[in-house]
Amino acid sequence: MKMTMHIDEEVLDRVMRITGAKTKTAAVEIALTEMARRHRMKELFSAGLGLAPEELKAAFDPAAWPDESSPVPHAAEAPAPYGKPDPAGQ
């Protein structure tokens, strides 16, 4: 489908670099697909696989859980407001 959109060029350039997309169309398609995938995963995680919280925790290997006494590193960064430069300067 062909449409006209106003997209922040810096954000689009960053998505193209991150994903390796060769075209702007491919970059937008990748970004939209990823957002839909993340939303679906969030829905699945919220459903909890039909298990109570304790059952869900017991269903996973305890060795996989982080040590609660040590801080857990966070790899994700907060999204930049639309139309504003990325605060990390990337």
HULINUR-V307149 format. One record per residue. RES is the residue in one small letter. D_LAST is the distance of its C-alpha to the last C-alpha in whole Angstrom. Layout:
((RES/D_LAST) (RES/D_LAST))
//
This chain:
((m/31) (k/30) (m/28) (t/26) (m/23) (h/21) (i/17) (d/14) (e/13) (e/9) (v/10) (l/12) (d/10) (r/8) (v/11) (m/13) (r/11) (i/11) (t/14) (g/16) (a/17) (k/19) (t/20) (k/18) (t/21) (a/21) (a/17) (v/19) (e/21) (i/19) (a/17) (l/21) (t/22) (e/20) (m/20) (a/24) (r/24) (r/22) (h/25) (r/28) (m/27) (k/27) (e/30) (l/32) (f/30) (s/32) (a/35) (g/35) (l/37) (g/40) (l/40) (a/41) (p/38) (e/40) (e/41) (l/38) (k/37) (a/40) (a/39) (f/36) (d/37) (p/37) (a/35) (a/32) (w/32) (p/29) (d/32) (e/32) (s/32) (s/29) (p/26) (v/24) (p/20) (h/18) (a/15) (a/14) (e/11) (a/13) (p/12) (a/11) (p/14) (y/15) (g/14) (k/12) (p/9) (d/6) (p/8) (a/6) (g/4) (q/0))
//
